[in-house]
Amino acid sequence: MLKFLRGRKRSRNAVLLIFVGIMALSLVGFFSAWSGGASGLLRGAGGSDSAVAKVANYEVTVKELKDALNNFSQQIAQGQGKAKAEDTANTYALYGTQVLDSLIRQKVVLYETNRLNLAASDSEVQSRLRQIFAPWPGAEGYRMRLQQAGLTPVSFEEQLRASIAQEHLRSYITAGILVTPHEVEEEYRRSNLNYSARWVEVNPGSLGDKVQFSDSDLQAYFDAHRGEFKITTEQRRSRYIFIDQDKAGEAIQVPDDELKQEFNAERNVRQVRVSQIVFNVPKQPAAPAAAKNAATADATKNVADKKPSPEEELRKKAQEIVQRAKGAEGKPAEDFAKLARQYSEDAKTRATGGDLGWINKDDKREPDDPLSRTFNMQKDEVSQPINKGDKYYILKVTDRKIPTFEESRADLLKAARSRKSYSKAVEIAAEAEQKFKESKNAEAVVAEINKNSGAQIAAVRETPFFSQGDTVPGLGAGSEFGTALFELQNVNDVADRVNIDKGLAIVQYVDRRDPHEAELSDVRSRVEQSYRAEKARQIVGDRARQLAQAKSPDELKKIADSMGLKIDERAGLGASDSMGPLVNEGSRATVYKLNPGEVTREPIKVEGSDTQVVASLISRKEIDMGEPFRKERASIEQRLLDEKRNMYFSTYLETTQKQMKESGKIKIYDDVIASAIGEPSAPESPFPGRTPGRPSRPGRLPQPGTPRGQQ
């Protein structure tokens, strides 16, 4: 079991929190069981001493359950700032399973401590009392302080006795748990980890549309996978009226007064004058195999002495130029044109002080073009170094053309029409729906709508046969279209309008056919989708393996650029920080345990998807294992030991409780619970933004009948 637990370091904190929560709730149950404060507050006929559950010869009473529920409800109300807590029936509906389970767990602890003869002695209880009430207030003072808390000496001392017994049990069960020096060192390294990494994500979702195929490729794939495309349910074919949202918007008239209210000159800047300083990333010559091996050995021996890569040095230099151009540490900003003439490596603009002239926002450029950022910059603002491909750019906006309303009118009108287009499309679709249901004639309805609007807003379209749940081209993923069609009862019936991709549709039921052996023409869209997905997965594997051939972070970047793949890079990462899709620490450890300058030799497969990642370690801060580690060694060892013991003890109790339930030693009396708790009203949800009500599973009130432990 210890080996099993060691392999789950990520879950140990979660398990610890659950265990602490269970014990805390049990403590509430123990204290509240003697407080007597809940009597008469609840509906139901179950007596306070009636058992709702039994653990061997120990009982969980109605009173214990009600008191625990009341205390739990009050804590939730206080945490949410509510004046009134939920009534007990509602609390049970929401949290009953968890509360009852914690009370049962408490009885399991009592059962085990007595079975193993680990009960607390009177002297231990007296000693603990004097520790808690130091200095000792005397017998009368002790009684008064407990009375103020709603407790009696008997109830408090019984609870204390149970707590000490649990400590005995935990010590007994976890006595063999140890923490090795290696584990302490690894935890210290992990806690102080600080590294920089570069990675490339290869995602099949972005590659499917790029897959090329012929009809013969598709036919061959279909023939090889016929069993996957059997038509086992009814299929239907439809005709529908499509209302184009964009074209509906184009017909909307928006007065200038309304456009002027939206006009903001700063947001509508379309032209800026820009200067640049450009640095080329140095290309590293390929090193002989012997040199590479020597470099790797040297890095392994002393990471701290490893020199930064040429690109790291370049980034540092670029950052220094930015500081000089902006002015830093009380120094005035230096002339950007002069810096460009001195440092820029772009031959075309260096002689002119980096001046690129006026840049238009509407010019076609790549999404990651650094110039796109300049339209959000102020005059005389200097950017941070921007990496694109094998270059770093520093940009300065030297002038901006602030547009007038007339110059911005076309853009303002386009934006206003876009905002209003959906409402207009819904209005037109409502009219089309009414007329289509009356006439059943799609062509006539479309002709009338287009004539009245003076634009080709509506169109008649048809679908092939498809089954409910299939993805139909042009209708968008998760469309309501199919549901609307299959709810119609008779051929020629017309459904209510539904939203689809780029507009709305009013669908008409045209034809149906029963399940049958499919031909390619019947399921072509499904076959295309499956074919693209399979080929995309193959491309992902091929590209990821090519990326993993890189010998350095710079080479990884070069290969990714040649493939058109995005490079991600981040500095100051810790062990718990995600790297893109790598949210599992185990997969990230593959990266941060590399030597600086190395690339993962095998692609990292992202858990739960077909995405693969290739990563490189740029740098890692050397961890001081000297005096700082020695100062923390004892506290780390104790923390790890506590975590291990808590996790092991929690697992032990969980396993024991499960075994006792399976053997019939734990019984839950549903009829007593139902009688004592009563039915819930409609509770206010404890989670803001969620619909109030009872959960379908955890809080379902039990029905009278056989004890659950005997089912």
N, C-alpha and C positions, 0 to 999 in steps of 0.2 A: 504493500500500500504506500510505503514511503516513496518508492520509485515512481509510482503513479502520481503522487502529489507533487513531487519535485518537477515533473514535466508540465506542470500547470501554473507556472509563476505568474502569468498574466491574470489568472482568475483569483489569485489568493487574496488580493485586496477586496474584491467583490464578495468573496466568501466570508472574509473577516467582517465586513460591514453587515452582511446578512446575519451572521452569528451574533454580533453585538446588538443588532436590532431585536433579535429574538429574545436574547437575555434581558434586554431593557424592558421589553413588553412583558416578559415573565415577572420581572420585578414589580411592575405596575400591578399585575394580577395578584401577586402575593400580598402587597401592601393593601391594595383596595379590598381584598377579600375580607379583611378584618375591620375596615373602616366603618361599615354599616351605613354609608351615606346614600346607597342607591335604592333602599327598600321603598316600595310603593310607587316608584317612578315609571315602571314599565307595565305594558299590557301583558296578558297571558296568565295561564292558570298554573304554570310550573312553580312548585314551591322552591324557596331559596336553597334548601338542602338537597333537592333532587339532583341526581347526577345527569349531566349532559354527555359525559364521557367517562370511561374507566380505563386506567392503566394498571393492569394486574389488580392489586388490592387498593390502589389509590384512585380517588374520584375527583373529577372536575365538576364542581357544582354549578347550578344555575346562577347563584350569587356571584361566584368567581367570574363566570362568563360575562354577566351583566356589568359588573364593576369594571372589568377590563375593557369592555366596549365603551362604557361611559368615559373612562379616563382617556382612551384613545381618541374618541370623538372630541373631547374638550381640548386635547392637545392640537388636533387639526384645526379646530375653530380659532384657537389662540394664534396659531401660526398664520392663519389667513385673516386675522383681525376681525373675526366675526363675534358678535355679542352672544349669539345663541348657537349651541352645538346641534348637530343632527340628532334625531331621536335614535334610540337603540336599535330599532328594527331596520332603519335605513343604514345605520353604521354596519350592522351585520350583513345587509345586502351587499355593501361595498367591500367590506374587509373581514367578514366573518370567518372565512376559511383560514386566513393568516392568524387572526387573534386566537381562535380555538387551537390551531396547531401549536402556537407558542405556549399555551397553557398545558397542552398534552406533553410538550417537550420538557416542561418544568417537572411534570410527574415522572417522566422517564429518568430524569436526573436523580430524583429521590429514590426511585426503584433501584437504580444502579448503585448508588452510594450505600444503600442498606444491603444489597446483595453482596457487595464486595467488602462489607464491614468498614466503611469509610466515613461513618457518621461523625459529626462534631461532638466532642466531649463538653461537659459543663464548664470545665476550666478554660477551654478554648473560647467559649461564648463569653465568659466573664472577662477574659483578657481582652477580647475584641471590643467589648463594651467600654472598657476603661480607655482604650485607644481612641474610640469614637468620641466619647464624652470627657476628654481631657481638658482641664482638670475635672475630676469627678465631682458632680454637683450634689452628691448625697442622694439617698433613696427617694426623698420627697421631690427634690429638684428634678431628678431623672424622670419620675412619674409625670410631673407637670409638663415637662418639655415634650414628652410623647403625647400627652393629652392634647396639647396645642396643635400637634400634627395629626390629630384624629386617630391615634394609635394607643394600644395598651401595651404594658410590659410583656405580657404573654405573647401577643401577636408579633411584636417587634423582635423578641428573642427567638421565636420560632423561625421567622424569616432570616435572621442572622445565622441561626444554626444551619438552615438550608444553604445559605450562601457559602459558609465555611465548608460544608460537606461537598459542594460543587467544586470548590478550589481543590479539595483533597482528590476528587475524582479526576479533575483535569491534570493534576500533577502525576497521579498514578498512571493515567492513560498515555500521557505524553513524555514520560520519563526517559524514553529512549531516543527522543528527537534531538538531533545535534546540528550544529552549523559548522562547516569546515572553514579553515582559513581561506581556502580558494574562493568559497562562496562570498565571504566578507570582502575580499579584494575585488571580485567581479562586481559586486553591488556598489562599491565605492567608485569603481571605474564607470559603471553605468550611470550613476547619479551625477557624475561630474563630466560626462561626455559632452564635447562641443566640437562639431565638425561641419564642413561644407561639402556639398555634394551636387553633382550634375546628373540629370537622368532624362531618358527619352521614353515616352509612353507610346506603345504601338497598340492601337485600339481597333478591333475589327469593325466597329460601328462606323468609323470614318472611311472605311475601305470598300464597303459593300457596293456603293454606287459606282465605284471605279472598275468593278469587275466586268470584263468584256466576254461575250459568248455569242455563238451562232445558234441557229435553230437545231443543227445537228448535235451540238454540245448539249443543249437542253433536252433533246430527245433521248440521247444516250444516258443522261443523268436520270431522267424519268424512268426509262426502262430498267435501270439498275436499282431503283427505289420505289417500284410500283406499290409495294405493300404499305408505304408511308402515305400514299395519296388516295387510298380507297375512300369513296364517297359513302359514308355510312349513315348519313342523315338526309332529310329532305332538303332540296335546293329550290331557290326561287330566283326569278328574273324580274327586273323592275324597270320602269321608266320614271324619270323624275324631272321636275322643273328646278333648274339651278338659278339662284339669285346671286350674282357676283357682287360681293361687298365693295370691292374697289371701284367698280363701275357705277355702283349706286352712289358712292361718295363723290365721284366726278360730276354728278348732276346737281350737287347741292350748291346753292348760292349763299355766300357768307358776306354780310355787309362789312365795309371798311371799318366802321366804328368798333365792331367786335374784334376785327383783326388787330386794330391799334391797341386794344387792351392787352393783347398777347405779345405785342412787340417789345422786345428787349434788345437793344443794339449790341450789347456784349455777347448775348447768346447767338447772334446771327452774323458774327464775323466770318467772312468768306475768304478774305485775302490777308496774308501776313508776309512781311519781308523777313527773311531768315538768313543768318550766317551760321557757319558750321566749322568745327574742328574735327578732323577725321584721323583715327589711328587704325593701322592695319595690324591684325593679330599675327605675331611672328609664326612662321611655319617651322616646325621642328624636323630636322632631318632624321630619317630612320636610323636607329642605332643597331650595330651588329648584335647578334644574339648574346655573345659573351658580355658585351657592355650592358645589355639589358639585364642579364642575370646578376651582374655585379651591382647594378643600380638597385635592383630589387633587394638584394642581400643587405646593401647599405641602408636602405630605407627601413628594413626590418630591424636592423641593429640599432638604429638611432633615428627615429622619426623626427625628433626635434631638430636635428641638424640638416634635414632635407631642405634644399633650396626651393623657393617658390617657383612655379612654372612661369614661363615667359608671359603667358596671358595674365596671370595674377599680378606680375610686375607692371604690365600695361594698364590693368584696371586701376592699380594704385596711382600710377602716373596720371591717368586721366582724371581721377578724383582730385589730385593736387591741382591740376589745371583749372577744374571747376571752382575750387576754393579761391584761387587767385582771380578768376574772372568775376566771382561774386563779391570778393572781399571777405576776409575772415580774421578773427583774433585782433580786431581793432584796425586792421590794415584796409586801405581803400581798394575798391575794385580796380583791377588792371584793364587796360584797353583790350577788348576781345579781338579786334582786327589785328592788333600787334601780336597777340598770342597765337592767332591762326597762322600768320605769316611765319612765325618761329617754329611752331610745333605740328601744324596740320600736315598730313601725308597725302592729301588729295591735291594732285597737281593742278586741276582745273580751277579750284577756288582759292588755293593758298595765296596766289599773287594778289587777289582782290580782297584779302583779309577775311576770306571764308564766305563772302557774300554770294548767296544763291539767287538773289532777286526776289520778286514777288511770287508767292506760292498760292495757288487757288485750291480751295477746299473741294471743289467739284471735279478736279482732275483725277483721273483713274490712277489708283496706286494700290499696292498690296496692303492687306489688313494690318500687318505689323510694321509698316513703313514708319520710321521714326518721325518723319515730317507730319504725320497725322496728329501728333501730340501738340504741335505748335499752335493749333487753332484754339487750344484751351489755355494758352500761356499769355501772360501780360507783356506789355512792351518793356524791353530791357531785361526780361527774365531769362535766366540761364538754366538749362536743364542739367540733370545728373547724366553721367555717361550712359548711353543707350547702346546695347549690343544688338546687332543684326548681322547674321552670317559671320564673316571673318573680319568685321570692322566694329569699332566703337565710335559713336557720334556724340559730340557735345554741341547743342543747338542754342542759339540766342535769337529771340524775336527782336528785331531792331525797329520795326514799324508795323502798324496795323491799320487797315482801312475799316473805319466804323461805318456800317451801312446806314442808309436812310430808310424810312418806312417803304418808300416806293421800290427801292432796290431789294427789300426783303419781302415784298408783298406776295410774290409767287410762292416762296417757301412757307410763309405764314398760311396762305390759302390751302396749300397741300396738306399741312399739318392739321388745320381745322377740319378739312374734309375727311381726313383719316380718322379723327376723333368721332365725327358724326356719322361716319359711313355705316357702322353696325346698326345704329338706330334706324337709319333710312332703309337699310336692307331688310330689317325686321318688318318695317311698315309695308314695304312692297311685298314681302313674302306672305304677310297676313292677307293682303288683298288677293294674291295669287292662290293661296290655299282655299279661300272661300269659293272663288270662281272655278277652280279645278275640281273641287268636291261636287259642285253643282253640274258642271258640263262633262267631266271626265275626259275633256279634250285638251291635252297639254299644248299642242301646237297653237290652238286658237287663243288660249290664255296668254302664252308667251308673246304672240304677235300683238295682242292688245296692250300688254304692259310696256313693251318696247316702243310702241307707237305713242302712248300717252307720255312716256318719259323722254322721248326723243333720243334715246340711246339704247345700245344693245346690252341691257342690264340682265335680261333673263334668257335662258337657253334650255332646250329640251335635250336631255341626255338619257342613255340607257346603260344598264349594267349587264354583264354576263350572268349566267346561273351561279349562285354561290350559297354556301351553307351559313347558318347563323354562327357568328363568331369569327368568320373568315375576314381577312383584311382585303378590302376591295380598292384597287388603284383609284386615286383621285378623291377618295372620301376621307382620308386621314386616319391615323391610328385611334382606336377606341371610339369610333364614330357611333352616334345614336342611330344612324341610318338603318343598319341591319335589324336592330331591335324594333324599330318602327315598322319595317316591312313585314317581319315575321309575326307581328301582333295583328296584322290585317287578316280578316276571315275569308273574304271572297275575292276572286279575280276582278280587277278594275277598281277595287276599293282604293281610296286615297287617305294617307295618314296625315297627321298634323306635321307642321314644318319642324325640321330639326337642323341643328348646326352641323356643318361639315367643313372640310378644309377650304378656306377662302370665301366662305359664304354660307348660304342656307339652301335646304332642299325640301321639296314637297314630293314625296315618293308615292308611286302607284304600283300596285301588285299586278304583274302582267302574266306570269306563267309559273308553273312548278314542275318538279320531277322527283321521283322516288330515288332512294339509294341505289347505286349501280357501280359497276366497274368503270373506273375513270379512264379517259384518254387524255393526252397532254392538253388538248384544247379546252377540256373541262376545268383543269386545275392549273393552267399556265402560270397565273400570278403566284400561286403557292410554290410551284416548282422553281420559278425564277428567284423567289425570296430564299428558298432553301439552298439553291445552287450558289447564290451570291454569298450567303452566310458561310457555307462550307469553304468556298474559295477564299473568302476574306480571312478565315481562320488559318488557312494555309499560308497566305501572304504574311499574316502577322508572324507566324513561326519563322518564315524565311527571312523577313526583314530583321526580326529580333536577333536571329543567329548571326546575320551580317554585322549588326551593330556590336554584338558581343566579341567580334574579331578585333575591335579597336584596342590599341595598346596604350592609349592615354586619354584623358578627358578632352584634349583638343582634337584628337582623331575621332573620338565619339561624336563630337559636335560636327565635324566636317562630314562624316558619313550621314548623320541625321539631316544636315542641310541638303545634301545631294538627293535624299529621299523626300524632301519636303516635309519632314517631321519636326514638330515643335520641341525645342530644348527647354527644360526647366532647370533652374539652379537656385540654390538657397544656402545662405551662410548661417552660422550660429544654431545649427540643429542640435537637439538633445535626443536622448534615447527614446523618449515618448512622443516626439514630434513626427507627424505624418510626412511622407514624401509622395505627393500626388495621390495615386490610388493605393500606395503601400501603407495601409493603416495598421497592419499587423507587425508588431515589433520584431517578430521572428524573421520576417522577410527583410526588414530594414537592417537587421544585424548583419546580414550578408554584405551590406554596403559599408557600414561603419567599421567593420572589422577588416576591410581591405587595407592595404598599404596606400598612403597618399600617392596619387598618380595612376592607380590601378583601376581597371574596369571589370565588372562582374563577368566571369568567364562563361556563365550560362545565363540566359534570360530568366528573370524572376516572374513567375506566373502569379497574377493577382488572384487572390482567393475569391471564388464565387463568380469568376468571369473568364472570358477568353483573352483578356488584355494581358500583355507582357511588358515588362520594364527592363531596360538595360541602364545601369547606373555606374557612375565613377565617383571615387572619393577624391576630392580636390585637396582638402587639408583636414587635419585633425589636431586639436590642441593636445599637447602632451600633458598627461595627468601626473601631478606630483604625488608620488607614493612614499614620500618621506614624512616629515613632521606633521603636515596637515592630515595625512591618512592615519598616523599613529594617534592623533588626538580624537579621531572619530571612530577608530576601530571598535572600541568597546560598545559604543552606542549603536553602531550598525549591527554588530553581532547580536546584541540584545533584541533589537527590532526584528531582525530576521528570525531569531529564535521564537519570539512572541508570535510572529505571523505564522510560522510553521506549526507551532503548537495549537494556536487558535484554529487554523485550518484543519489540522488533524483531529482535534477534539470535536469540532463541528461536524466533520465527516463521520466520526465515530457515533455521535448522538443520532445523526440522520440515519445511519445504517442500523443502529440498534432499534430506533423507532420503527423503521420499515419492517425489520424482522419480527418485532413484537406484534405489529399489526397483522402481518401474514400468518402468524401463529395463533391469532385470536386473543392475544393478551391486551390488545387495545380495542375498545368498542366505543362507538359514537351513537348516542341515542337521539336520532333525528326527530322522533315524535315529541320528546321532551323539549328540544330546542324550538320546534315549531310552535308548541303550546306556550312556551315562556317568552319568546321573542315577539311573536305576532307578525302580521304582514306589514311591509313598509309602505309609506306614502310615497309621493313623488319627491325625492330628495333634491336639494340643490347640489349641483355637481361640485366636488371639491377641487376640480381642475378647471380654471378659467378658460373659456373658449370651447369647452366640450359640452355636449348635450347632457343635461341632467338625466339620471335614470339608473337603473340597476344593471350591473354587468350580467352577461348571459351565463357566465360560468362560475367565477370565483365566489360570488356572493349569493348564488341561488339558494333560497331557503329550502331546507330539507322537508320532505313529506313524511308523515307518520309511517312507521313500518319497522322492519327488522333493523337492528343495530348494524351500522356499516361494517364494523369489524367482523361480522359473521356472514357477510354477503359472499 
